[in-house]
Amino acid sequence: MSEAVAIAGGIETRGATSLEIPLSTTFEDWWKTSEYLLMLKNRAKVLELATVWHTMDWLFAGEEMYGQEASQATAFVEDEMGWSPNTYRDYRRIWEMTRQGGVRRHENLGVSHYQAVQGLPPADAKELIELASDLDWTRDELRRRVKQLTEPDAEASVTRKDIERAAADVLKNLQPAQRCESCGKAPAEAFYELQEGPALSLASLLDITIRSLIIEEIQGTL
């Protein structure tokens, strides 16, 4: 039997498959256990991300350092880590992109985000990855942005709702009242002249329709 681990009050874990909650547990102790659950979730995400990135670094750096001597590592990642030949090829490109191509790794992005941009020119891949990290884009949202970039006809399917969502993403990172007070300019003028923080890089990529929506929203909040 797995050893019990106390969480809060009388609440205990019984291995990975059971959390024992006595009937005498107080509401406070029961609710405090939510912190433990959040810790498990965050730890699982970190471990999953670390497993993939660290395996890539170990394998591909080893191949470059030791050549044929490292050939057994390919069998290891296939047998023990579950990599297929396609996974190997994808991860090799991602590793080169993030180690040699100037694209940064972000802890809030999964490897699938990097798979979405691996076919783009390095400058485009780098810019989209930075945007995805700043705005917490999902993998599917990033893929949609890549499609819009690589397939010009896809732009025709962008609706006003898409534009408003993009504007909302920017506003989430912008504090107009604080910025306008500090520079002494009108909201619209201050928005175009921002020189620091994520707003500048985002604004440079948004079209004039999105910018006008943002300015309207800022003026409506002051």
C-alpha positions in Angstrom: 0.0 0.0 0.0 1.3 3.5 -0.8 2.4 5.7 2.0 -0.2 8.3 3.1 0.7 11.9 2.7 -1.1 14.5 4.8 -2.5 17.5 2.9 -4.7 19.6 5.2 -6.4 18.7 8.5 -7.2 15.0 8.1 -7.1 14.9 4.3 -4.5 12.4 3.0 -3.4 11.1 -0.4 -3.3 7.3 -0.9 -0.9 7.0 -3.8 -1.8 8.7 -7.1 -5.3 7.3 -7.4 -7.0 8.4 -4.2 -7.6 11.4 -1.9 -9.1 10.5 1.4 -11.5 13.1 2.9 -12.8 12.2 6.4 -16.4 13.2 7.2 -15.1 15.3 10.1 -13.1 17.5 7.7 -13.8 21.3 8.1 -14.8 23.4 5.2 -11.6 25.4 5.6 -9.4 22.3 5.4 -11.4 21.0 2.4 -11.0 24.3 0.5 -7.3 24.6 1.4 -6.8 21.4 -0.4 -7.5 23.3 -3.7 -4.0 24.8 -3.3 -2.6 21.3 -3.4 -4.6 20.5 -6.6 -3.3 23.6 -8.2 0.2 22.7 -7.3 -0.2 19.3 -8.9 -1.6 20.9 -12.1 1.3 23.4 -12.3 3.9 20.8 -11.5 2.5 18.4 -14.1 2.6 21.1 -16.8 6.2 22.0 -15.9 7.3 18.3 -15.9 5.6 17.7 -19.2 7.3 20.7 -20.8 10.6 20.0 -19.2 10.5 16.4 -20.4 10.2 17.4 -24.0 12.6 20.3 -24.1 15.3 18.6 -22.0 15.0 15.4 -24.1 15.5 17.5 -27.3 18.5 19.2 -25.8 20.0 15.9 -24.6 19.5 14.1 -27.9 20.3 16.7 -30.5 23.3 18.2 -28.6 24.6 14.6 -28.1 24.3 13.9 -31.8 26.3 17.0 -32.6 28.9 16.4 -30.0 29.4 12.6 -30.3 28.2 11.8 -33.8 27.7 8.1 -34.5 28.5 7.2 -30.9 25.1 8.9 -29.9 23.1 6.7 -32.3 21.8 4.6 -29.5 20.0 7.7 -28.2 17.6 7.6 -31.1 16.5 4.1 -30.1 16.1 5.4 -26.5 13.7 8.2 -27.4 11.7 5.9 -29.6 11.5 3.0 -27.1 11.3 5.0 -23.8 10.0 8.4 -24.7 7.5 7.3 -27.4 8.9 9.4 -30.2 8.0 8.4 -33.8 10.2 9.2 -36.8 7.9 12.1 -37.6 8.3 13.4 -34.0 12.1 13.2 -34.3 12.0 15.3 -37.5 9.6 17.8 -36.0 11.5 18.2 -32.8 14.8 18.4 -34.7 13.5 21.4 -36.6 12.1 23.0 -33.5 15.4 22.5 -31.6 17.4 24.1 -34.4 14.8 27.0 -34.5 15.1 27.7 -30.8 18.8 27.0 -30.4 20.1 28.5 -33.7 17.3 30.5 -35.2 16.8 33.1 -32.5 13.3 32.0 -31.5 12.9 32.1 -27.7 11.4 29.3 -25.6 8.6 30.4 -23.3 7.3 28.5 -20.3 3.7 29.5 -21.0 3.8 27.9 -24.5 3.7 24.2 -25.4 5.9 22.6 -28.0 2.9 22.5 -30.2 3.0 26.3 -30.5 6.5 25.9 -32.0 5.3 23.2 -34.3 2.8 25.7 -35.7 5.4 28.2 -36.8 8.3 25.9 -37.8 7.6 26.4 -41.5 7.8 30.2 -41.4 10.8 32.4 -42.1 12.7 32.9 -38.8 11.7 36.6 -38.4 8.0 35.7 -38.7 8.3 32.7 -36.5 10.0 34.8 -33.8 7.4 37.6 -33.9 4.4 35.2 -33.7 5.9 33.3 -30.8 6.5 36.5 -28.9 2.9 37.5 -29.6 1.6 34.1 -28.6 3.5 34.4 -25.3 2.4 38.0 -24.6 -1.2 37.3 -25.3 -1.5 33.7 -24.0 -2.7 32.4 -27.4 -3.8 28.8 -27.6 -2.2 26.5 -30.1 -5.3 26.8 -32.3 -5.3 30.6 -32.2 -1.6 30.7 -33.2 -2.3 28.3 -36.1 -5.1 30.6 -37.2 -2.7 33.5 -37.2 -0.1 31.5 -39.2 -2.8 30.6 -41.8 -3.7 34.3 -42.2 0.0 35.1 -42.7 0.7 32.3 -45.2 -2.6 32.2 -47.0 -3.7 35.8 -48.1 -7.1 34.6 -49.1 -7.7 33.6 -45.5 -7.8 37.3 -44.5 -11.2 37.6 -46.3 -12.7 35.3 -43.7 -11.7 37.6 -40.8 -14.9 39.0 -39.3 -15.5 42.1 -37.2 -15.7 39.8 -34.2 -12.1 38.6 -34.9 -11.0 42.2 -35.0 -12.7 43.1 -31.8 -11.1 40.1 -30.1 -7.7 41.2 -31.3 -8.3 44.7 -29.9 -9.4 43.2 -26.6 -6.2 41.2 -26.5 -4.2 44.5 -26.8 -6.3 46.3 -24.3 -5.7 43.6 -21.7 -2.0 44.6 -21.8 -2.6 48.4 -21.9 -3.4 50.7 -19.0 -4.5 53.9 -20.8 -5.3 56.0 -17.7 -1.8 55.5 -16.2 0.0 55.9 -19.5 -1.9 59.1 -20.5 -1.4 60.7 -17.1 2.3 60.1 -17.2 2.8 61.5 -20.7 0.2 64.3 -20.5 -1.2 63.4 -23.9 -4.7 62.7 -25.2 -5.5 58.9 -25.2 -5.4 58.5 -29.0 -2.1 60.4 -29.3 -0.6 58.6 -26.4 -1.5 55.2 -27.8 0.4 55.8 -31.1 3.4 57.2 -29.3 4.0 54.4 -26.7 7.6 53.5 -26.7 7.9 50.6 -24.3 6.2 47.4 -23.1 4.3 44.9 -25.2 1.8 47.5 -26.7 4.4 48.8 -29.1 5.1 45.5 -30.8 1.4 44.6 -30.9 0.3 47.9 -32.3 2.9 47.7 -35.0 1.3 44.5 -36.3 -2.4 45.5 -36.0 -4.1 47.1 -38.9 -5.8 50.5 -38.8 -9.2 49.1 -38.2 -8.1 47.4 -35.0 -6.2 50.5 -33.8 -9.3 52.6 -34.3 -11.4 50.2 -32.2 -8.8 50.4 -29.5 -8.8 54.2 -29.5 -12.6 54.2 -29.3 -12.5 51.9 -26.3 -9.8 54.0 -24.6 -11.7 57.2 -25.1 -14.8 55.5 -23.8 -13.2 54.6 -20.5 -11.8 58.1 -19.6 
